[in-house]
Every structure is written in C-alpha cells, then in structure tokens.
C-alpha cells in the first residue's frame, strides 16, 4: 500500500525544509509529500519548488475559492494516488517519528483511521498555556459523545484515502478528522496512539476565535444531524485505544 503525506501550508517558509528532513529521517516509505499552499506570501512556495528537484515532493498551490485547512487536505487527497494519506501540520508541532505508528495499523488492516492523540495515556501538550488547554479539552469533550474518540480534534492522523474522500470530501474549516468521524457514524475502525504535541517555535499560529466559532457551529450541526437521522442498521464500531506500534 502506498502512503502519501499531506501538509497544508500558509506562510511556513521557516519550517518546511526542517519538516521534510524529519519525515525522511523516519525511514517510513512514502510515495510523495504534498505541500498544499493556500496563498503564502513569505516564500513558502519557492522553497517547496526547490525541494521538488531532489525529493519526492509536490506543490499544490491554491488560489481563491474555498480555503481552510480541511479544504487543503481534501485537495491534496484528490491529486494523489496513494492508498493511505498521513495528514500533519507544517509548524513542527506533530512528531514525525510517530508516522509509522499511525500507518501500520492501516497497512495490517486493523483500522481505517488512526489518530495521533494528545488525550490518551502517553499523550501530552507540555508547552500550552492554561487557556489553550481548557479550550482544547472543552472541544474534545463536546466531540466525544458524537465520535467516541478522545481526541477527535487532532490534526495528525493517517487514513485510508478512499475513506477521507467519502466522508470528508466536502469538508471545510479546521477539523477534518471530526468531520470524518461524525459523517461516518462510527462505521470507520478508529485507533488512537499517544503523541506529545509541541507548540510551534517559529511562525504564527493559524488558530483563531473565528475557527473556534466555526467548530461550535459544526458541532451544533452534527448534533442536529444525529437527532433527526434514522439510526444505522449496522452496529457501531467503538473507537479503541492502541499502544504505540514499533516500526519493523
């Protein structure tokens, strides 16, 4: 099974080279790393173009239209041919050394979606201020009744490409894993592996009050869908917690 890494970018010129080096250092075979850029003006695109000369890297430059993190991820999934896609941020907050732990359960047909979780045993957010911890935990607690997952708001995950396009092909906003989990109505086999999430050291965070408000609307819409849709005929598959998988 081929694996591609999708990295949405917006003004991440300081980080893309370091991130690519960290991904390659894992030794995990991948078909390509797709940087999906939403209008950077700091030289991000130029750096990625230079990387394409010596690395399996592709630049997907988007102009206008529907932007946002979820839209960028879907755009990357649409242009790649890999069976599995790994989604991660460009700000060096997600640990590339966990890529193998995310991918292997899918390769071994044990899961369809594997989330790097900050909120199971072994996970942590050591650099976050109190206000951000409170906001993040509140969001995950609101999401849990709809998803059965401890960190449905995580942005570091591996998923079967066909599942991403089926359940989140029209997703917008910031939290595509949440969209997939809600729309699939627990038909996806989900695992969580613990990660330590490091806050960005360089560049500016893309999180905003607007994005938090968007999640509130998305959560409310998901609740209403659950209330008025008929129950699925098939049994739900509960989310399971996994231990880290050691790369072979």
Order of alpha helices (4+ residues) and beta strands (2+ residues): beta-alpha-beta-alpha-beta-alpha-beta-alpha-beta-alpha-beta-alpha-alpha-beta-alpha-beta
